[in-house]
Amino acid sequence: MGKTKLRVFPAISRNIDSARYIDELMRAARFSDRNGLAGILLFAGNDTLVEPWSIAQHLLAHTAECSPLIAVNPIYMHPFTAAKFVSSFALLYNRKIYLNTITGTAASDLHGLGDEQLSHHDRYTRLGEFIHIVRQLLASTRPVNFNGKFYTTNNLQLRPGLPPALMPEFLIAGQSDDAHRVAKQMGCLMMQMLPPNLEEGINGPGVNFGIFARENRDEARREAKLFFQDSAEKRELLKYTMENTDSVWKRRLKDAGQNDELHENGYWLLPFLTFQADCPYLVGSYAEIGAKLRRFVEMNVSTIILDVVADERELDHVGKALASSGLF
């Protein structure tokens, strides 16, 4: 096959030492630039150490090509504010922004923010309205009028306008019926977690997973088990978060992880089950993982959110696995 561009957004775990937070983010951002990746995912939530829009500006100012994929939750921001940030970054840096639109946060955070009265369905309905208004503000040369269930705008206009080439793309990472409904209505790119049966279970353009790679398969498996060690304490952390969420994708992963063995095809859920990652991992040799990435592209996967361990040694191994695919 010819050389194909696969968009990859590295994401570092939220379960990190606050003293190293910025350094690890910037290390992943520089890794993205060096390897021709699209950008880096920035999380949002009450427990996020730095507001993602602030980190986005820092990234744009200190990298050459890295585009932030910013998690956006309507609970934290009005759609006009989000559109204004996108427009401002375009004017300042002439670089594209991606928006990972979400509704989820811990149930205790919803309570703290006074938003627990909204049903799961209504939070996604609000998200759909949010996406519509942001998109209209950025694309329209006319004032925007909208009268929805959650938002109303009256002759609202954004200046300056946004060049079409810098229009943000909208991703939705939820796995519920409500998430699929809004993604279809709003034309958003739908993400899913890497399924245990890999190719047979991929049914959309976006996939979320991590990579643990070495020169050969046995070495990768041996070192992965040393790096992501199991413990009762770590599993208790996941159990606590499961009691504090209504996330469909988290529950599906937990249910799928009753058997935490490292599958023959390289699929491994132990990092998620022990609260060391937010997704499954693909474990194998550089060549094996490169071949799987090529297969994903053949299945019309265009976008990957890639969990990474943000130290130079592990990033180097991931870079070799990506390079072996011939897609970058």
Phi and psi in degrees as GROMACS dihedral restraints (atoms count N, CA, C in turn):
[ dihedral_restraints ]
;  ai    aj    ak    al  type     phi  dphi    fc
    3     4     5     6     1   -75.1    20    10
    4     5     6     7     1   169.2    20    10
    6     7     8     9     1   -67.4    20    10
    7     8     9    10     1   126.5    20    10
    9    10    11    12     1  -122.2    20    10
   10    11    12    13     1   137.6    20    10
   12    13    14    15     1   -84.3    20    10
   13    14    15    16     1   118.6    20    10
   15    16    17    18     1  -109.5    20    10
   16    17    18    19     1   122.7    20    10
   18    19    20    21     1   -80.3    20    10
   19    20    21    22     1   125.4    20    10
   21    22    23    24     1  -125.6    20    10
   22    23    24    25     1   129.5    20    10
   24    25    26    27     1  -116.5    20    10
   25    26    27    28     1   103.0    20    10
   27    28    29    30     1   -61.9    20    10
   28    29    30    31     1   147.4    20    10
   30    31    32    33     1  -138.2    20    10
   31    32    33    34     1   125.8    20    10
   33    34    35    36     1   -90.2    20    10
   34    35    36    37     1   151.1    20    10
   36    37    38    39     1   -60.9    20    10
   37    38    39    40     1   148.1    20    10
   39    40    41    42     1   -79.2    20    10
   40    41    42    43     1   -13.8    20    10
   42    43    44    45     1   -90.2    20    10
   43    44    45    46     1    70.4    20    10
   45    46    47    48     1  -133.2    20    10
   46    47    48    49     1   168.7    20    10
   48    49    50    51     1   -76.2    20    10
   49    50    51    52     1   125.2    20    10
   51    52    53    54     1   -60.6    20    10
   52    53    54    55     1   -28.0    20    10
   54    55    56    57     1   -68.3    20    10
   55    56    57    58     1   -21.7    20    10
   57    58    59    60     1  -107.3    20    10
   58    59    60    61     1     3.3    20    10
   60    61    62    63     1   -56.6    20    10
   61    62    63    64     1   -54.7    20    10
   63    64    65    66     1   -67.2    20    10
   64    65    66    67     1   -42.5    20    10
   66    67    68    69     1   -59.6    20    10
   67    68    69    70     1   -41.6    20    10
   69    70    71    72     1   -70.1    20    10
   70    71    72    73     1   -38.7    20    10
   72    73    74    75     1   -60.7    20    10
   73    74    75    76     1   -45.8    20    10
   75    76    77    78     1   -69.5    20    10
   76    77    78    79     1   -32.5    20    10
   78    79    80    81     1   -64.1    20    10
   79    80    81    82     1   -42.3    20    10
   81    82    83    84     1   -67.3    20    10
   82    83    84    85     1   -35.8    20    10
   84    85    86    87     1   -67.0    20    10
   85    86    87    88     1   -41.7    20    10
   87    88    89    90     1   -67.0    20    10
   88    89    90    91     1   -35.4    20    10
   90    91    92    93     1   -60.6    20    10
   91    92    93    94     1   -41.9    20    10
   93    94    95    96     1   -59.7    20    10
   94    95    96    97     1   -45.8    20    10
   96    97    98    99     1   -63.0    20    10
   97    98    99   100     1   -45.9    20    10
   99   100   101   102     1   -62.5    20    10
  100   101   102   103     1   -32.8    20    10
  102   103   104   105     1  -103.6    20    10
  103   104   105   106     1     9.5    20    10
  105   106   107   108     1    69.9    20    10
  106   107   108   109     1    30.0    20    10
  108   109   110   111     1   -86.0    20    10
  109   110   111   112     1   169.9    20    10
  111   112   113   114     1   -74.7    20    10
  112   113   114   115     1   -40.7    20    10
  114   115   116   117     1   172.3    20    10
  115   116   117   118     1  -147.2    20    10
  117   118   119   120     1  -145.2    20    10
  118   119   120   121     1   139.6    20    10
  120   121   122   123     1   -80.1    20    10
  121   122   123   124     1   134.7    20    10
  123   124   125   126     1  -117.6    20    10
  124   125   126   127     1   122.9    20    10
  126   127   128   129     1   -77.9    20    10
  127   128   129   130     1   159.3    20    10
  129   130   131   132     1  -129.8    20    10
  130   131   132   133     1   147.7    20    10
  132   133   134   135     1   157.8    20    10
  133   134   135   136     1   167.7    20    10
  135   136   137   138     1   -60.9    20    10
  136   137   138   139     1   -29.6    20    10
  138   139   140   141     1   -94.9    20    10
  139   140   141   142     1     1.5    20    10
  141   142   143   144     1   -71.9    20    10
  142   143   144   145     1   130.9    20    10
  144   145   146   147     1   -69.6    20    10
  145   146   147   148     1   -33.5    20    10
  147   148   149   150     1  -132.7    20    10
  148   149   150   151     1   137.2    20    10
  150   151   152   153     1   -53.3    20    10
  151   152   153   154     1   127.5    20    10
  153   154   155   156     1   -60.1    20    10
  154   155   156   157     1   -30.4    20    10
  156   157   158   159     1   -68.9    20    10
  157   158   159   160     1   -32.8    20    10
  159   160   161   162     1   -67.8    20    10
  160   161   162   163     1   -43.7    20    10
  162   163   164   165     1   -63.8    20    10
  163   164   165   166     1   -38.2    20    10
  165   166   167   168     1   -57.7    20    10
  166   167   168   169     1   -45.1    20    10
  168   169   170   171     1   -64.8    20    10
  169   170   171   172     1   -38.8    20    10
  171   172   173   174     1   -61.7    20    10
  172   173   174   175     1   -43.0    20    10
  174   175   176   177     1   -62.3    20    10
  175   176   177   178     1   -46.5    20    10
  177   178   179   180     1   -62.2    20    10
  178   179   180   181     1   -35.0    20    10
  180   181   182   183     1   -77.6    20    10
  181   182   183   184     1   -20.2    20    10
  183   184   185   186     1  -121.6    20    10
  184   185   186   187     1    13.4    20    10
  186   187   188   189     1  -131.9    20    10
  187   188   189   190     1   164.1    20    10
  189   190   191   192     1   -89.8    20    10
  190   191   192   193     1   -37.7    20    10
  192   193   194   195     1  -136.5    20    10
  193   194   195   196     1   -14.0    20    10
  195   196   197   198     1   -58.6    20    10
  196   197   198   199     1   126.1    20    10
  198   199   200   201     1  -105.7    20    10
  199   200   201   202     1   124.8    20    10
  201   202   203   204     1   -68.0    20    10
  202   203   204   205     1   136.6    20    10
  204   205   206   207     1  -103.6    20    10
  205   206   207   208     1   101.7    20    10
  207   208   209   210     1   -97.5    20    10
  208   209   210   211     1   124.3    20    10
  210   211   212   213     1   -70.9    20    10
  211   212   213   214     1   127.8    20    10
  213   214   215   216     1  -127.1    20    10
  214   215   216   217     1   122.9    20    10
  216   217   218   219     1  -120.9    20    10
  217   218   219   220     1   124.0    20    10
  219   220   221   222     1   -55.6    20    10
  220   221   222   223     1   -20.7    20    10
  222   223   224   225     1   -65.1    20    10
  223   224   225   226     1   -23.3    20    10
  225   226   227   228     1  -102.0    20    10
  226   227   228   229     1   -11.1    20    10
  228   229   230   231     1  -159.0    20    10
  229   230   231   232     1   140.6    20    10
  231   232   233   234     1   -75.8    20    10
  232   233   234   235     1   147.5    20    10
  234   235   236   237     1   -58.8    20    10
  235   236   237   238     1   -31.8    20    10
  237   238   239   240     1   -63.5    20    10
  238   239   240   241     1   -39.4    20    10
  240   241   242   243     1   -64.5    20    10
  241   242   243   244     1   -42.6    20    10
  243   244   245   246     1   -62.3    20    10
  244   245   246   247     1   -45.0    20    10
  246   247   248   249     1   -63.2    20    10
  247   248   249   250     1   -38.6    20    10
  249   250   251   252     1   -64.7    20    10
  250   251   252   253     1   -40.2    20    10
  252   253   254   255     1   -61.5    20    10
  253   254   255   256     1   -46.4    20    10
  255   256   257   258     1   -60.4    20    10
  256   257   258   259     1   -45.9    20    10
  258   259   260   261     1   -62.6    20    10
  259   260   261   262     1   -41.0    20    10
  261   262   263   264     1   -65.9    20    10
  262   263   264   265     1   -42.9    20    10
  264   265   266   267     1   -64.4    20    10
  265   266   267   268     1   -36.6    20    10
  267   268   269   270     1   -63.0    20    10
  268   269   270   271     1   -42.1    20    10
  270   271   272   273     1   -69.1    20    10
  271   272   273   274     1   -39.4    20    10
  273   274   275   276     1   -76.7    20    10
  274   275   276   277     1   -39.7    20    10
  276   277   278   279     1  -123.8    20    10
  277   278   279   280     1    -7.2    20    10
  279   280   281   282     1    51.6    20    10
  280   281   282   283     1    45.1    20    10
  282   283   284   285     1  -133.7    20    10
  283   284   285   286     1   145.6    20    10
  285   286   287   288     1   -74.8    20    10
  286   287   288   289     1   144.9    20    10
  288   289   290   291     1  -115.1    20    10
  289   290   291   292     1   143.5    20    10
  291   292   293   294     1  -112.9    20    10
  292   293   294   295     1   146.0    20    10
  294   295   296   297     1  -120.2    20    10
  295   296   297   298     1   119.0    20    10
  297   298   299   300     1   -96.0    20    10
  298   299   300   301     1    94.0    20    10
  300   301   302   303     1   -81.8    20    10
  301   302   303   304     1   130.9    20    10
  303   304   305   306     1  -137.1    20    10
  304   305   306   307     1   163.4    20    10
  306   307   308   309     1  -122.4    20    10
  307   308   309   310     1   -15.9    20    10
  309   310   311   312     1   -82.5    20    10
  310   311   312   313     1   143.1    20    10
  312   313   314   315     1  -159.4    20    10
  313   314   315   316     1   171.7    20    10
  315   316   317   318     1   -60.5    20    10
  316   317   318   319     1   145.5    20    10
  318   319   320   321     1   -57.7    20    10
  319   320   321   322     1   -36.2    20    10
  321   322   323   324     1   -66.3    20    10
  322   323   324   325     1   -32.7    20    10
  324   325   326   327     1   -70.1    20    10
  325   326   327   328     1   -40.1    20    10
  327   328   329   330     1   -58.9    20    10
  328   329   330   331     1   -41.3    20    10
  330   331   332   333     1   -64.6    20    10
  331   332   333   334     1   -44.6    20    10
  333   334   335   336     1   -62.6    20    10
  334   335   336   337     1   -33.0    20    10
  336   337   338   339     1   -89.6    20    10
  337   338   339   340     1     0.1    20    10
  339   340   341   342     1    71.6    20    10
  340   341   342   343     1    29.1    20    10
  342   343   344   345     1  -115.9    20    10
  343   344   345   346     1     9.2    20    10
  345   346   347   348     1   -71.8    20    10
  346   347   348   349     1   -12.7    20    10
  348   349   350   351     1   -73.8    20    10
  349   350   351   352     1   -19.2    20    10
  351   352   353   354     1   -77.8    20    10
  352   353   354   355     1   136.4    20    10
  354   355   356   357     1   -74.0    20    10
  355   356   357   358     1   164.5    20    10
  357   358   359   360     1   -56.1    20    10
  358   359   360   361     1   -43.7    20    10
  360   361   362   363     1   -60.1    20    10
  361   362   363   364     1   -45.7    20    10
  363   364   365   366     1   -68.7    20    10
  364   365   366   367     1   -34.2    20    10
  366   367   368   369     1   -63.1    20    10
  367   368   369   370     1   -36.1    20    10
  369   370   371   372     1   -74.8    20    10
  370   371   372   373     1   -33.3    20    10
  372   373   374   375     1   -62.3    20    10
  373   374   375   376     1   -42.9    20    10
  375   376   377   378     1   -61.7    20    10
  376   377   378   379     1   -40.2    20    10
  378   379   380   381     1   -61.5    20    10
  379   380   381   382     1   -41.5    20    10
  381   382   383   384     1   -60.2    20    10
  382   383   384   385     1   -43.7    20    10
  384   385   386   387     1   -63.1    20    10
  385   386   387   388     1   -41.2    20    10
  387   388   389   390     1   -58.3    20    10
  388   389   390   391     1   -50.4    20    10
  390   391   392   393     1   -59.9    20    10
  391   392   393   394     1   -44.3    20    10
  393   394   395   396     1   -59.6    20    10
  394   395   396   397     1   -45.5    20    10
  396   397   398   399     1   -68.3    20    10
  397   398   399   400     1   -44.1    20    10
  399   400   401   402     1   -58.0    20    10
  400   401   402   403     1   -46.5    20    10
  402   403   404   405     1   -64.2    20    10
  403   404   405   406     1   -42.9    20    10
  405   406   407   408     1   -65.7    20    10
  406   407   408   409     1   -41.4    20    10
  408   409   410   411     1   -62.2    20    10
  409   410   411   412     1   -38.4    20    10
  411   412   413   414     1   -79.2    20    10
  412   413   414   415     1   -28.8    20    10
  414   415   416   417     1   -97.6    20    10
  415   416   417   418     1   -25.9    20    10
  417   418   419   420     1   -89.1    20    10
  418   419   420   421     1   141.7    20    10
  420   421   422   423     1   -92.0    20    10
  421   422   423   424     1    -1.8    20    10
  423   424   425   426     1  -110.5    20    10
  424   425   426   427     1   157.3    20    10
  426   427   428   429     1   -58.9    20    10
  427   428   429   430     1   147.9    20    10
  429   430   431   432     1  -102.9    20    10
  430   431   432   433     1   125.7    20    10
  432   433   434   435     1  -115.8    20    10
  433   434   435   436     1   129.4    20    10
  435   436   437   438     1  -149.2    20    10
  436   437   438   439     1   136.4    20    10
  438   439   440   441     1  -132.5    20    10
  439   440   441   442     1    94.7    20    10
  441   442   443   444     1  -113.7    20    10
  442   443   444   445     1  -168.8    20    10
  444   445   446   447     1   -73.8    20    10
  445   446   447   448     1   -31.3    20    10
  447   448   449   450     1  -116.8    20    10
  448   449   450   451     1   -22.4    20    10
  450   451   452   453     1  -133.6    20    10
  451   452   453   454     1   145.8    20    10
  453   454   455   456     1  -133.3    20    10
  454   455   456   457     1   132.2    20    10
  456   457   458   459     1  -126.8    20    10
  457   458   459   460     1   143.6    20    10
  459   460   461   462     1  -128.7    20    10
  460   461   462   463     1   107.1    20    10
  462   463   464   465     1    49.8    20    10
  463   464   465   466     1    44.5    20    10
  465   466   467   468     1   -87.0    20    10
  466   467   468   469     1   127.2    20    10
  468   469   470   471     1  -132.9    20    10
  469   470   471   472     1   144.6    20    10
  471   472   473   474     1  -108.5    20    10
  472   473   474   475     1   130.6    20    10
  474   475   476   477     1  -130.1    20    10
  475   476   477   478     1   138.4    20    10
  477   478   479   480     1   -79.6    20    10
  478   479   480   481     1   165.4    20    10
  480   481   482   483     1   -69.0    20    10
  481   482   483   484     1   167.2    20    10
  483   484   485   486     1  -107.7    20    10
  484   485   486   487     1   128.6    20    10
  486   487   488   489     1   -58.7    20    10
  487   488   489   490     1   138.5    20    10
  489   490   491   492     1   -53.3    20    10
  490   491   492   493     1   -35.2    20    10
  492   493   494   495     1   -65.8    20    10
  493   494   495   496     1   -19.9    20    10
  495   496   497   498     1  -104.4    20    10
  496   497   498   499     1     9.7    20    10
  498   499   500   501     1   -61.2    20    10
  499   500   501   502     1   129.2    20    10
  501   502   503   504     1   -69.6    20    10
  502   503   504   505     1   152.3    20    10
  504   505   506   507     1   -97.6    20    10
  505   506   507   508     1   145.7    20    10
  507   508   509   510     1  -109.0    20    10
  508   509   510   511     1   125.4    20    10
  510   511   512   513     1  -110.5    20    10
  511   512   513   514     1   149.7    20    10
  513   514   515   516     1  -126.9    20    10
  514   515   516   517     1   125.0    20    10
  516   517   518   519     1  -101.2    20    10
  517   518   519   520     1    -5.5    20    10
  519   520   521   522     1   -68.5    20    10
  520   521   522   523     1   158.8    20    10
  522   523   524   525     1  -117.3    20    10
  523   524   525   526     1     3.3    20    10
  525   526   527   528     1   -80.9    20    10
  526   527   528   529     1   168.9    20    10
  528   529   530   531     1   -60.4    20    10
  529   530   531   532     1   -37.3    20    10
  531   532   533   534     1   -64.4    20    10
  532   533   534   535     1   -40.3    20    10
  534   535   536   537     1   -63.0    20    10
  535   536   537   538     1   -43.8    20    10
  537   538   539   540     1   -65.1    20    10
  538   539   540   541     1   -37.6    20    10
  540   541   542   543     1   -59.7    20    10
  541   542   543   544     1   -49.2    20    10
  543   544   545   546     1   -69.1    20    10
  544   545   546   547     1   -39.8    20    10
  546   547   548   549     1   -59.1    20    10
  547   548   549   550     1   -41.5    20    10
  549   550   551   552     1   -69.0    20    10
  550   551   552   553     1   -44.5    20    10
  552   553   554   555     1   -63.4    20    10
  553   554   555   556     1   -39.8    20    10
  555   556   557   558     1   -97.2    20    10
  556   557   558   559     1    -1.9    20    10
  558   559   560   561     1    66.1    20    10
  559   560   561   562     1    39.5    20    10
  561   562   563   564     1   -92.5    20    10
  562   563   564   565     1   153.8    20    10
  564   565   566   567     1   -76.7    20    10
  565   566   567   568     1   123.7    20    10
  567   568   569   570     1   -90.3    20    10
  568   569   570   571     1   128.0    20    10
  570   571   572   573     1  -100.5    20    10
  571   572   573   574     1   153.6    20    10
  573   574   575   576     1  -143.9    20    10
  574   575   576   577     1   159.6    20    10
  576   577   578   579     1   -75.8    20    10
  577   578   579   580     1   148.4    20    10
  579   580   581   582     1   -58.8    20    10
  580   581   582   583     1   124.2    20    10
  582   583   584   585     1   -83.6    20    10
  583   584   585   586     1   159.2    20    10
  585   586   587   588     1   -59.3    20    10
  586   587   588   589     1   -32.1    20    10
  588   589   590   591     1   -94.5    20    10
  589   590   591   592     1    16.2    20    10
  591   592   593   594     1    50.3    20    10
  592   593   594   595     1  -115.9    20    10
  594   595   596   597     1   -54.6    20    10
  595   596   597   598     1   -40.6    20    10
  597   598   599   600     1   -66.0    20    10
  598   599   600   601     1   -22.4    20    10
  600   601   602   603     1  -101.9    20    10
  601   602   603   604     1    -1.7    20    10
  603   604   605   606     1   -84.3    20    10
  604   605   606   607     1   123.5    20    10
  606   607   608   609     1  -131.9    20    10
  607   608   609   610     1    23.0    20    10
  609   610   611   612     1  -156.7    20    10
  610   611   612   613     1   179.6    20    10
  612   613   614   615     1   -83.2    20    10
  613   614   615   616     1    -9.7    20    10
  615   616   617   618     1  -128.2    20    10
  616   617   618   619     1   136.8    20    10
  618   619   620   621     1  -135.5    20    10
  619   620   621   622     1   142.6    20    10
  621   622   623   624     1  -116.7    20    10
  622   623   624   625     1   124.1    20    10
  624   625   626   627     1  -165.2    20    10
  625   626   627   628     1   172.6    20    10
  627   628   629   630     1  -112.0    20    10
  628   629   630   631     1   166.2    20    10
  630   631   632   633     1  -126.1    20    10
  631   632   633   634     1   130.2    20    10
  633   634   635   636     1  -124.8    20    10
  634   635   636   637     1   110.7    20    10
  636   637   638   639     1  -128.8    20    10
  637   638   639   640     1   148.6    20    10
  639   640   641   642     1  -142.2    20    10
  640   641   642   643     1   178.7    20    10
  642   643   644   645     1   -59.3    20    10
  643   644   645   646     1   -40.0    20    10
  645   646   647   648     1  -130.6    20    10
  646   647   648   649     1   162.5    20    10
  648   649   650   651     1   -62.5    20    10
  649   650   651   652     1   -46.6    20    10
  651   652   653   654     1   -62.4    20    10
  652   653   654   655     1   -40.8    20    10
  654   655   656   657     1   -63.6    20    10
  655   656   657   658     1   -41.4    20    10
  657   658   659   660     1   -61.5    20    10
  658   659   660   661     1   -45.1    20    10
  660   661   662   663     1   -66.7    20    10
  661   662   663   664     1   -42.5    20    10
  663   664   665   666     1   -63.2    20    10
  664   665   666   667     1   -47.4    20    10
  666   667   668   669     1   -74.2    20    10
  667   668   669   670     1   -29.6    20    10
  669   670   671   672     1   -63.3    20    10
  670   671   672   673     1   -41.3    20    10
  672   673   674   675     1   -69.2    20    10
  673   674   675   676     1   -29.3    20    10
  675   676   677   678     1   -74.2    20    10
  676   677   678   679     1   -36.5    20    10
  678   679   680   681     1   -74.7    20    10
  679   680   681   682     1   -49.7    20    10
  681   682   683   684     1   -99.9    20    10
  682   683   684   685     1    82.1    20    10
  684   685   686   687     1   -83.9    20    10
  685   686   687   688     1   144.7    20    10
  687   688   689   690     1   -80.3    20    10
  688   689   690   691     1   149.0    20    10
  690   691   692   693     1  -164.2    20    10
  691   692   693   694     1   151.0    20    10
  693   694   695   696     1   -63.6    20    10
  694   695   696   697     1   -36.6    20    10
  696   697   698   699     1   -64.2    20    10
  697   698   699   700     1   -42.5    20    10
  699   700   701   702     1   -67.3    20    10
  700   701   702   703     1   -36.9    20    10
  702   703   704   705     1   -67.7    20    10
  703   704   705   706     1   -31.9    20    10
  705   706   707   708     1   -64.5    20    10
  706   707   708   709     1   -35.9    20    10
  708   709   710   711     1   -61.2    20    10
  709   710   711   712     1   -43.7    20    10
  711   712   713   714     1   -64.0    20    10
  712   713   714   715     1   -42.9    20    10
  714   715   716   717     1   -57.5    20    10
  715   716   717   718     1   -41.5    20    10
  717   718   719   720     1   -62.9    20    10
  718   719   720   721     1   -44.9    20    10
  720   721   722   723     1   -65.8    20    10
  721   722   723   724     1   -32.7    20    10
  723   724   725   726     1   -67.6    20    10
  724   725   726   727     1   -30.1    20    10
  726   727   728   729     1   -76.6    20    10
  727   728   729   730     1   -10.0    20    10
  729   730   731   732     1  -118.8    20    10
  730   731   732   733     1    26.8    20    10
  732   733   734   735     1  -146.9    20    10
  733   734   735   736     1   154.5    20    10
  735   736   737   738     1  -114.9    20    10
  736   737   738   739     1    21.1    20    10
  738   739   740   741     1   -66.3    20    10
  739   740   741   742     1   123.2    20    10
  741   742   743   744     1   -69.0    20    10
  742   743   744   745     1   -41.5    20    10
  744   745   746   747     1   -67.2    20    10
  745   746   747   748     1   -35.0    20    10
  747   748   749   750     1   -65.9    20    10
  748   749   750   751     1   -41.5    20    10
  750   751   752   753     1   -67.0    20    10
  751   752   753   754     1   -38.0    20    10
  753   754   755   756     1   -65.1    20    10
  754   755   756   757     1   -41.5    20    10
  756   757   758   759     1   -64.3    20    10
  757   758   759   760     1   -43.1    20    10
  759   760   761   762     1   -61.0    20    10
  760   761   762   763     1   -44.3    20    10
  762   763   764   765     1   -64.5    20    10
  763   764   765   766     1   -35.8    20    10
  765   766   767   768     1   -74.1    20    10
  766   767   768   769     1   -14.0    20    10
  768   769   770   771     1   -99.2    20    10
  769   770   771   772     1    19.1    20    10
  771   772   773   774     1   -60.9    20    10
  772   773   774   775     1   -33.2    20    10
  774   775   776   777     1  -106.1    20    10
  775   776   777   778     1   109.5    20    10
  777   778   779   780     1   -96.4    20    10
  778   779   780   781     1    22.5    20    10
  780   781   782   783     1   -67.4    20    10
  781   782   783   784     1   158.1    20    10
  783   784   785   786     1   -84.5    20    10
  784   785   786   787     1   108.9    20    10
  786   787   788   789     1   -64.2    20    10
  787   788   789   790     1   157.9    20    10
  789   790   791   792     1   -59.7    20    10
  790   791   792   793     1   -31.8    20    10
  792   793   794   795     1   -83.2    20    10
  793   794   795   796     1     3.8    20    10
  795   796   797   798     1    96.7    20    10
  796   797   798   799     1    -6.0    20    10
  798   799   800   801     1   -72.4    20    10
  799   800   801   802     1   133.3    20    10
  801   802   803   804     1  -146.1    20    10
  802   803   804   805     1   129.0    20    10
  804   805   806   807     1  -108.7    20    10
  805   806   807   808     1    -3.6    20    10
  807   808   809   810     1   -56.5    20    10
  808   809   810   811     1   -40.8    20    10
  810   811   812   813     1   -56.9    20    10
  811   812   813   814     1   -35.2    20    10
  813   814   815   816     1   -72.0    20    10
  814   815   816   817     1   -44.8    20    10
  816   817   818   819     1   -65.9    20    10
  817   818   819   820     1   -21.4    20    10
  819   820   821   822     1  -106.3    20    10
  820   821   822   823     1    18.0    20    10
  822   823   824   825     1    59.8    20    10
  823   824   825   826     1    32.4    20    10
  825   826   827   828     1  -106.0    20    10
  826   827   828   829     1    -5.3    20    10
  828   829   830   831     1  -157.9    20    10
  829   830   831   832     1   161.5    20    10
  831   832   833   834     1  -101.3    20    10
  832   833   834   835     1    16.1    20    10
  834   835   836   837     1  -161.3    20    10
  835   836   837   838     1   169.6    20    10
  837   838   839   840     1   -69.6    20    10
  838   839   840   841     1   164.2    20    10
  840   841   842   843     1  -117.7    20    10
  841   842   843   844     1   149.6    20    10
  843   844   845   846     1  -106.9    20    10
  844   845   846   847     1   118.4    20    10
  846   847   848   849     1  -114.4    20    10
  847   848   849   850     1   129.7    20    10
  849   850   851   852     1   173.3    20    10
  850   851   852   853     1  -172.0    20    10
  852   853   854   855     1   -74.9    20    10
  853   854   855   856     1   163.5    20    10
  855   856   857   858     1   -54.9    20    10
  856   857   858   859     1   -46.3    20    10
  858   859   860   861     1   -65.7    20    10
  859   860   861   862     1   -40.2    20    10
  861   862   863   864     1   -62.9    20    10
  862   863   864   865     1   -45.9    20    10
  864   865   866   867     1   -69.0    20    10
  865   866   867   868     1   -39.1    20    10
  867   868   869   870     1   -58.8    20    10
  868   869   870   871     1   -41.3    20    10
  870   871   872   873     1   -65.2    20    10
  871   872   873   874     1   -38.7    20    10
  873   874   875   876     1   -66.2    20    10
  874   875   876   877     1   -39.8    20    10
  876   877   878   879     1   -61.9    20    10
  877   878   879   880     1   -42.0    20    10
  879   880   881   882     1   -62.1    20    10
  880   881   882   883     1   -39.4    20    10
  882   883   884   885     1   -65.1    20    10
  883   884   885   886     1   -40.4    20    10
  885   886   887   888     1   -59.8    20    10
  886   887   888   889     1   -43.0    20    10
  888   889   890   891     1   -63.2    20    10
  889   890   891   892     1   -38.8    20    10
  891   892   893   894     1   -61.1    20    10
  892   893   894   895     1   -25.4    20    10
  894   895   896   897     1   -92.0    20    10
  895   896   897   898     1    14.2    20    10
  897   898   899   900     1    73.6    20    10
  898   899   900   901     1    21.9    20    10
  900   901   902   903     1   -72.5    20    10
  901   902   903   904     1   127.4    20    10
  903   904   905   906     1  -113.9    20    10
  904   905   906   907     1   -19.1    20    10
  906   907   908   909     1  -139.3    20    10
  907   908   909   910     1   133.0    20    10
  909   910   911   912     1  -127.0    20    10
  910   911   912   913     1   130.0    20    10
  912   913   914   915     1   -95.9    20    10
  913   914   915   916     1   119.0    20    10
  915   916   917   918     1  -114.8    20    10
  916   917   918   919     1   109.7    20    10
  918   919   920   921     1   -65.1    20    10
  919   920   921   922     1   130.1    20    10
  921   922   923   924     1  -131.7    20    10
  922   923   924   925     1   149.2    20    10
  924   925   926   927     1   -89.8    20    10
  925   926   927   928     1   115.6    20    10
  927   928   929   930     1   -86.8    20    10
  928   929   930   931     1    51.7    20    10
  930   931   932   933     1  -115.9    20    10
  931   932   933   934     1   156.1    20    10
  933   934   935   936     1   -61.1    20    10
  934   935   936   937     1   -36.7    20    10
  936   937   938   939     1   -63.8    20    10
  937   938   939   940     1   -49.0    20    10
  939   940   941   942     1   -68.7    20    10
  940   941   942   943     1   -37.4    20    10
  942   943   944   945     1   -63.1    20    10
  943   944   945   946     1   -36.0    20    10
  945   946   947   948     1   -63.1    20    10
  946   947   948   949     1   -41.9    20    10
  948   949   950   951     1   -64.5    20    10
  949   950   951   952     1   -42.9    20    10
  951   952   953   954     1   -62.4    20    10
  952   953   954   955     1   -42.1    20    10
  954   955   956   957     1   -59.2    20    10
  955   956   957   958     1   -38.8    20    10
  957   958   959   960     1   -67.7    20    10
  958   959   960   961     1   -37.7    20    10
  960   961   962   963     1   -65.9    20    10
  961   962   963   964     1   -43.0    20    10
  963   964   965   966     1   -63.3    20    10
  964   965   966   967     1   -43.7    20    10
  966   967   968   969     1   -62.4    20    10
  967   968   969   970     1   -33.9    20    10
  969   970   971   972     1   -66.3    20    10
  970   971   972   973     1   -17.7    20    10
  972   973   974   975     1   -73.9    20    10
  973   974   975   976     1   -23.2    20    10
  975   976   977   978     1    72.6    20    10
  976   977   978   979     1    16.5    20    10
  978   979   980   981     1   -99.2    20    10
  979   980   981   982     1    -4.0    20    10
